[in-house]
């Protein structure tokens, strides 16, 4: 869900474009299946953090574009801050352990 919201910060996108953006943003680490992606889009839409921007027909197929709402923007920013704080805690703990004097026999 985080990467879907992060992708939509760039502007309205349809499912395939969201999937490509997620892959790029995650450096290939996250590649949701089509079913997973559309399930996430439906849940985020139901929660009001994304909304349908528009629909169009391309080559006889319906294409739905989604956009992030203000609520979604606040949510993804809060999650980014939470992850940043968690990472900083781990890094500080590692640095402190590396600098701590080693006691004999331990």
N, C-alpha and C positions, 0 to 999 in steps of 0.2 A: 504494500500500500504506500509505503514511504516513497519508493521510486516512481510510482504512478503520479503521486502529487508533485514530486520534484520535476518530473518530465513536463507536466502541465504548466509549470511556472513559465515556460517559454511561450505559451500561448495555446489556443485551441488546437487539438489534434484528434485524429481518428485512431482506432485501435492499433492498426499496423504501425503507424508513426510513433505511437506511445511505446510499443514493444521495441522498436529500433532505438528510441531515445533511452529507454531503461537499460538496454544492452550497452549503449555508449556510456551512460552515466556510471554504471556499475563496472565498467571495464570488462564486460563479458561475464561477470560473476553471477548476474541475475538475468535469467531468460525465461520468463513465465510462459507456460503453454497458452494457446488461444483461449481454452476454457477457463483457465485460472485467471487470465487477464480480464476477461469479460465478467467473471464473477466478482472480481475486485471492483471493476468499474460500476457494476450494479450496486454493490454495497456502499461504495463511496457516494454514489448518486443518492441513494436512500438516506444516507446520513447528512446530506446537504453540503458536503465538502467539495463536490464537483457537480456540474450541471451540464445538460445537453446544450451546446452552443447553437448547433444547427444540424440539419440532415440534408444529404444530397444523394443523387443517384449517379454512380460512375460505372460505365460499362454494364448497365442493367442491374447493378447491385447497390443496395442502400448503404450509405456510409454515414455514420453518426460521429460528429465531432463533440468532444467534451472540453470543458474549461474548468479551471479551479475557481472556487468561490473565495470570498474574503475569509470565511471560516476555515476553508482548506489551506489557504495561505498561512494563516496563523498557526494551524495545526502542524504543518510541515516545518515551519520555522521553529516552533517549540520542540519538535522532535529532534531537529538538527542540533539545537542548543543542548538538549538532554544527552544526546550521543557524544557531543563534544565534551561535556562535563564528565561523562563516564570514562571517556578515553583519557582525559587529563588526569583523572584520579588514578587510573592504572599506570600511566607513565610516571606520575609523581611517586607512586609506590615502588615502581621498579628502580627509579633513580635513587630513592632513599635507601633501598636495599643494597644497591651497588656501592653507595658511599659509606654505609655503616661499617664500623670497624669489626673485624672478625675476632671473635673471642677464642682463645686457645681451647682446644678440645671440642669445639662445635663444628 
